[in-house]
Amino acid sequence: MPSAVLVDLDRTLIDLQSFTDYDAAWADVEALVPQAALRAVPETGWSSATRACMGLLTSLGEGELWTTVNSVVSFFERAAIAYSTPMPGAGEFVRALADRPCAVVTLLPEDVAREVLARHGIVIPVVIGRDPRIRPKPSGEGLLRALELLGSSPEGAVMVGDSTWDAAAAADAGVGFIGVHSPPGEFTALFPDVPSLESLADVLASLS
């Protein structure tokens, strides 16, 4: 078993993304954004609007524009909480890790992430969410902050996630990575050597 387990939230533990209207969110924020604010981000299987919203929030530093864009996007994310669904085996997965240092590292705002977890009865006290003071995935900064709060180090730690952004963050933080619930070919081009498993039960077996 790894020294610490870091877990993505959306489409890893709970599916919120499928019910979030990122098309509407992007339509609302696109006119606010100078094109120079955008920077290259990893390809992933998300919709173009989802990737645009996350890419923008990743590109912007702390300031009024980040706060405005985050407020718009989080409005749609929060509206989806009532429709969100746990991924198969999520509760069992978290309960099996109860005696291990464990944290959620997500691109969702911390308050939205905590509301989603609470709705589905999933208890993980340490949550690192979208915050302009912490560089988000694909940076590994959020993972390192989570490990700091857990009193753990990158050596022997593992990140579990569904996207190339999760894999990139794990590589940047120097922790291991396991993919789960990922679209076919998600990691092939950028991370061909990472394991991509079908279920959280499979992940648990691999961590034993």
N, C-alpha and C positions, 0 to 999 in steps of 0.2 A: 504494500500500500504506500502511495506517495506521502511525503512529509506534509503536504498541503494540497488541497484541491480547489482550484478556481473555476467557476462555472459561468458561462454566458447565460443570459436569461431568455431572450426572445428566440423562439423556435429551438431552444435547447432544453429548457425546463417548461416554459409556457409559451404558447403561440399567441402573441398579441399582434404581430406584424400583419397577419392575414386579415385582421379586422380593423386595421388602422388605415384611414384614407390619406395615404401619403401623396396621392395625386392632388387632392384638394389642398393639402398643406404646402406642397411645392408651388402650386398656382398662387397661393397667398403670399409666399415669401420671395418668389422669383424676381418680382419687380423691385424689391428692396435691396438686391444684392449687386454690388459692382462685380463684374466678371473677374477682375483682378483678384478678388478675394478667394476664388476657387483654386484648389490645387489638385494634383493627380492623387488618386486613391486606388487601392487594389480593386481589380475586377471581382465581382461576386454575383451570385445568382439572384440577388434582390431585384425588385422592379426598378426601372430607371428613376422613378420619382423617389423611392425609398433611398436609393443610393445618392441621389442628388441632395436630399435633405440631410442625410448623415455626412456626406462629403462636405457640405457647406458648414455644418456645425463643427466639423473637424478642422476646417480651414480657418475659421474665425477665431481670433483670440478674445480674451476677456474684454468686454466693453458693451456699449449700448446696443450695437447691432446684434451681437451674440444674444444678448438678453431678449431682444425683440423677436429674433428668429426662433429661439428656444421656446418662448411663450406661445408662438403660433403653432409650432410643431407639437409641443407637449399637449396643447388643447386637443388635438386629434388623437394622440396616443392615450390620453386619459379617457376620452370618449369611448375607446375600444375596450377598456378594462372589463366592462360588464359582459362582453361577448368573448373574451379570451378563453382559451381552453388549455388545460395542462397537457404536456406531451406524455405519451404512454410511459408509465412507470416512474414519473417524476417524484411522487411522494415517497415511494420505496427507495429511490436513489438517494434522496436527501436523508431519509431516516438511517440508511446504511452508513452514511458518512457522519452521523451525529457525534461520534467520539473522535473525529479528526478535524484539524483546522480547515475550515471551508468558508469561502466567500463568493459572492456574486460580483462579477465585473461586467457592466452592461453599458450600451450606448443610450439606454433610456435614462431620463432624469431619476435621481435617487428616490424622490417622493413617489413618482409613478411606479418605479420598480417595487418599492415596498408595498404599495397598494395592490399591485398585481399578485405579489407573493402572498399577502394576507388574504386576499380573496380566495385563494386556492389552498389555504392552510399550510403553506410551506414556510418553515422557519429557518432563516439563515441570517444571523444578526449582522454580519459584516456585508455591506452593500456599497460598492463604488459605482456611482452613476455618472451621468453627463454633467460635467462641471467645467467651466472655462478655466479654472485654476489647475486642472489636471488634464494633460494631453490625452485624448481618448484613443481607443483602438482606431487604427492599426498600431499606434504607439503602445509600448509596454508599460507606460508610466502608471496607468491605473492598476495593472497587475502588481507592480512593485509596491504601490501604496497599500493594496489589500494585504500583501504578504507582510508588510511592516506592521499593520494593525493586528495581524494574526500572530506576530512574533515568529514568523518563519522566514526562510531564505529561498531564493530561486532554486538552489540545488535540491533536487528531489521533488520539487513541486510540479504539478500538472495542471494545464488549462484544458477544459472541455468546452467545445463550441461547435457551431454549425457552419461557420463561414471562413473565407480567406482572411477577413479582418481579424478574427480570433486567432487564427494561425500566425498571422504577421505579428500580432501583439505578443503572443507567446514567444516567438523567436526573438523579438526585440528585448523581452524581459529575461530571456535565458531560462525559460521553463519548458518542460515537455508539453506536448499537445496531442489531444485525441479529438477527432472529428466525429460528430453524431448528427443524425437527422439532416444530412447535407444533400443538396441537389446532386444528381449524377455529374461527375466531372468537376465538382466545385474546386478541388485542390490540385487537379491534374497538372495545370500549367505552371502554377507558382510554387506549390508544395507537394510534389509528386510522392514524397516519401512518408507523408503523415498517414497514420491509420484513420480510416473513415468507417465507423461502425453504424449499424442500423438502429440500435436501441440503447437506452440508458442501462438496461440489464446487461447488454454486451459490454458497455463501458465498465460497469461494476466488476464484471468478470475479469476484464483486462487489468483492473487496478488491484486485484487481490494478490 
